[in-house]
């Protein structure tokens, strides 16, 4: 039988903070869930996730953020706010960074 164990790499002083998330605030908890999901997707794709679709050849295309958001049914709007507004808020708070590629011109 295989087991997976989730381990944290956070320093002990951060793990000791009891009030990182306010469980009573449903909107805050929902926002943190979206942030965690999107940051995790970026991390799992080697730290870079294209906003639009990028086809390398007829058989291979890079995963795109749009594709994942479509799977989650939040491509246009989340229960909190429009998706573009959510991504802008995440960028302002430093969770993600939008970089324009010079080669393709795509963000």
N, C-alpha and C positions, 0 to 999 in steps of 0.2 A: 504494500500500500504506500502510495506517495503522499507526501504532505508538503504544503507550502507554508512558510512562516514569514509574516510581515515584520520587518525590523526597521526601526527608526534610526536615522543618522543625525537627528537633531541633538544639539548639546543638552546636557542635563538641566542647565538653568532654564532653557526654553521648555523642555518637557515638564518641568515642575510648575509652570504657570497653569493655574486651574481654569482661568477664564479666557482661553484663546478664542473659543466660540461661545456665543450666547445662545444656548439651546432653546431659550424661551422666545427668541425672535425668529419666527419661521422664515421671513424674507432673507435674513442674514444667513441662516443655515442653508437655504436654497442657493443663494449667491455663492457661498463657499463650496457647495457641491458642484456648481458649474465651473468655478475656478479650478477646483481640484481635477475635474474631468478633463478640461481643456489643457491644463498644464501637464497632466499625465500623458495625454495623447501626443503632445509635443515632445516630451521626454522620451517616450517609447519609439518615436520616429527620429532618433539620434539628435534631438534638440532643434530640429527644423521641420516645420510643417507648412507646405505651400498653401496659400489662401485659395487659389484657383486650381484648376487641374493642369498638370504639366505632363505631356506625353513625351517619353524619351524615344520610343519607336512604336511600331504597331502592336507589340505585345507587352511592353513594359511602361507603366505610368507610375509616378510617385503618388503616394497617398496625399490627399488634400484635406484641409480643414473642412471645406465645404461638404466633402463626402461624409466625414464623420458626423458633422452637424445634421446632415440629411438622415443618417441612420438613427440619430437621437430625436428626430422630428423637431429640431430647433434651428433649422437652416435660416429661417426668416425672423422668427420671434420666439422668445422664451417666455415662461410664465411671469417673469419679472419685468422685462423690457425687450425692445427689438434687439436681435442678436448683434448687429453692428454696434449698437450703443453699449452692449455688454462687453464686447471686445475692446472698445475704446476706453471704457472704464477700467478694465483689467490692465490695459497698457499704461494709463495714467497712474495706476497704483503700483506699477512695476512688476506685475506678474508675468507679462509677456512683452515682447518688443516686435514691432512691425518693421521689417527691413525690405527695401525695394532692391531686387536683384538687377544688376546692371546688364546682365546678359539677356534676360528675357523681358525685363521691364515690368515683371509681375511682382506684386507684394507677397 
